[in-house]
């Protein structure tokens, strides 16, 4: 079915972006990964590579948003630990040469207009991730400002870990940062009482 072919091409593009970035991905790789015929590229994506990359990054952004929005929110530590557990396998792939499909489009080469368009896609995705994570932290008992700050910090940890782990070919940088993030969350927020102003038993 046409819809299935288009979806497979987008998924193959997400995979290619994670492994090679925008400049390194090729139509040949996308076609091979999706099983689509060469003519399918401009049939489904008349805007060419720019459209395909933008839609793939947006799809990946929505998929990650859904995962973050479903994190348990019993207390701040539960949110943080669940986030770290969710993202560790993703970052581990960076040690083997992977990366973040959304982050890849922020450094995409090309015409200024196209690059700005791709950065806007990434900004939308990152904002949605921050909002989803902040929402879970607020539900766990944190004040809105504290929740948003912590969510931003966790996402910065995630994106920075992609780069460090890829460079080191090791998951160690993520594990080190994750331990510190968990310790800081535990010491600052505990069960969330300090952030909400509730009395501590």
N, C-alpha and C positions, 0 to 999 in steps of 0.2 A: 504494500500500500504506500501511496505517496507520502502520507503523514509519517509512516514508520521510517521511510528512507530519510526524510528530513531530520527526524529525531535522532536517527543513528549517526547522521553526519554531524549534528551538533555535539553529540556525546563524544564522537571521535575527535572533534576539534578541541573539546575540553581536555581530553587526554593528551593531545598533541601540544596544547598550550602549557600544560603542567610539565611536560618533559622537555620541550624545546623553546618555549616562549613564542612570541609572534613572529619574529624574524626567522626562527628556525623551523617553524611548521611549514608543511607543504601540502598542496592539494593531493598529491600522490599518496601521502600518508593518510589523509582524511578519507580518501576513496578506498584505500586498502582496509582501513579500520572499520569503515561503515558498510563495505560491500556494495557501494553505489557505483553506477556507471559514470564516466567522466562528464557526460552531458548533464548530469544531475546538478552539478555545481551552480551553473548560471540559471538553470531551470528553477531551482529552489531558492537561490541566493543571487538575484540579478545584480546586487551591489558588489558582488565578488568577495574577495577575501575580507575586506573591511566589514561587510555585513555579517559574514559567517563568524568572524572572530567576536564581533559585538554581541551577537545572539548567543554564542557559546558562553561568553563571560557572564552575560545576564542570566542565563539558565543556571550556571554554576552558583551564581549569587543567590538565586531563589532557593536552590536545593540546600545550600548551607544555612540560609535563613530558617528554613523549615526545621532543620536539625537543632539549631540553637533555640528556637521557640518551643521546642519540646523537652528541653532540659528540666529535670526535677528541681523544685525550688523550696525544699523543706527548710533550708537555712542557707546563709551565704556560702559556707564551706561546701555544702552539697553542690551548689551551682558551680563553684570554682573547680572542685574536684571532677565533676561530671564533664565540664568543658575541657579540662586537661586530658581526661581519659578519651573523650571524643576526638580531640585533635592530635593526640600523640601518634596514632598510626598514619595520619595524613602527613605529619612532619617527618616521620620515619622514612617516608617515600622520598623526601628531599635528600636524605643521606645517600640514596641510590640514584640521584640525578633528577628527582621530581621537583615540583614547585607548586605555586598557587596560580591557577588559571586567571583569577581576577587581578592579582598583582601583576601578572605578566603584561596586561594591556596598559598598565600605567607607564610603562617604559617602552611602548611600541614605537618603532620608527615610522616615518611616513610624513605625509603632508600635515602642516599645522592643524588644519581643520579636522582631518581624520583622527589625528592624535588626541585632539581636544575632545572629540566625540567619544573615543574609547576611554579616556580618563573619566568622562562623565558617567559612563557605564560602571566603571570601577567605583567611583565615589558613591553612586547609588547603592551598589552592593555592600560596600563597607558600612555605609550609614545604616542600612537595614540590618546588618549583623550586629552593629553596636546597639541599635534600638531593641532588637530581640533579646540580646544578652542582658541589657539594662532592665528590660521588663521582667526577666526571670529573677534578677537580683532584687528588684523592687518588691516582687511577690514574696521574696524570701525574708523581707523585713528591712531592707536598706532604704534610706532616704533617696529621693530621686537623683540628687546631685552626686551623692556618693556612688550610687549604682551606675550612673553614666560614666563617671571617672574610672571606676573599676573595670567596667566593660571595655572602655577604650584601652586601658592598660593591658588587659588580657588579649585583645586583638593585636595590639602592638607586639606583644610577646610572641603571638602566633606567627605574624608575618616576619618578624625579625628572626625567629627560629628557622623559618624556611631557608633564609639566606645563610645563616651561620652553619646549619646542619648540612646544607649542600656543599658549602666550602670545606667543611671538616670531614665530610663523608661519614658523619657520625651523628647519632641521636643525642649525644651527651650534652650539647649546649641547650637543647630543649629541656632535658631532665633537670639540669642545673637551674634554669630559669623557672621551671615549674615548681620546684621545691621552694624557691624563694617566694614565688607568688602565693603559694599555699600558706607559707609561714606568716607572711605579711597580712594576708586576709584573716588568718586565725587570730593574730595578735591585735589587729586593729578592730575587727568587726565581731569576732566570736560568734555569738548566736544572733547578731544583728541589733541587739539592744542599744549598743553605743551609738549606732547610726540613726536609730529612730527616736532616741530620747526616752525609751522605756526604762523603767527601774530595773536594776540588776538584782536578782534574788539574793 
